[in-house]
Amino acid sequence: MGGSPYSIGEGSAARVGLSLPEGTAEAIRARVGKREFSAFIAEAVERELRGQGLDECLADYESRKGSVSEPARQRVRQAFDEVFAERVEWLAAG
């Protein structure tokens, strides 16, 4: 999309405005507390973006090669999740 030098989850924190239904905000605060609110939102958004990226990759593959079975789709999602989990561990260690 843009020309950002950062990938999902990288770079310094940027302050953004966010509007949520009050019930959603209260549920987040109840689950993680006020101090972890932003981290929770960031992680949720990162998961969603990665999921959308995977969906786009699968759609591209299916348009070229045909449909992917549900068991294969689940294996791809698991592998995708594992790769990104490892990448987060590398970034935290480095």
N, C-alpha and C positions, 0 to 999 in steps of 0.2 A: 504494500500500500504506500506508505511514506518512505522516506529515505533515512530512517532512523538507524544509527549504528548498533542499536541494542536489540536483542531478542527478547521474547517473552520472559519476564522475571529478572531481567538485567537492568542495570543503571541505578542511579540514585533515586530516592523517593521524590515523586512530584506531587504537590498538593493539588487536588482536584475537588470540585464540588460534587456532591452525590445526594440524590433524593431517593429515599426508600419509604415504603409504607411503614408507619410506626410499629405495626405488629411485627414486621420483619426485623426492624432495627432492635426491638426489644428482645426478640428471640435470639438474635446474634449476641447481644449484651449478656443475656442469661447463660448462653452457652460458653462464651469465651471471656467475658468481662470487658469493661470499657477500654482497658489498656491494649488489648489484642484485637480490637474491632477492625482497625485498618488492615492488619495482617490477614485476618480472616477474609475480608472482602478481596484483598489482592490475590490470595490463594484461590478463592472461588473463581475470580475472573480469569486467572491464568489457566485453571482447569478447563473452563468453558472455551477459551481461545484455542487451547491445544485440541480439545474435542472437535471444535469446528474445523480446525486444520486437518485432523484425521478424517473427518467426514468428507472434506473436499478431496483429499487424496484418494479415498475409497471411491468417491463418485467419478473421479477422473479415470481410475483403473477400470471401473465397471463400464464406463463409456467406451473404453478401448478394448477390453477383454471379455466383458460379460459379467453377470452378477456373481457376487461373492456369497457363499453360504453363511448362515448365521454362526455356526461353530467357527468357521475361518475368521469371520468378522470379530468374534470375541477374542480369538487368539491374537489377532492384529492389535486390538485395543489393549490387551494385557502386555504385549511386547512394547507398544508405544508408551504405556504407563511406566514400565520398568526402565526404559531408556531415559525418560525424563526424570524419574526418581534418582537414577544414578547420576545424571547431570547435575541435579541440585546438590547431591552429596559431594561431587567434585568441586562445585563452586564454593560450598561451605568450607571444605578442607583447604582450598587453595587460597 
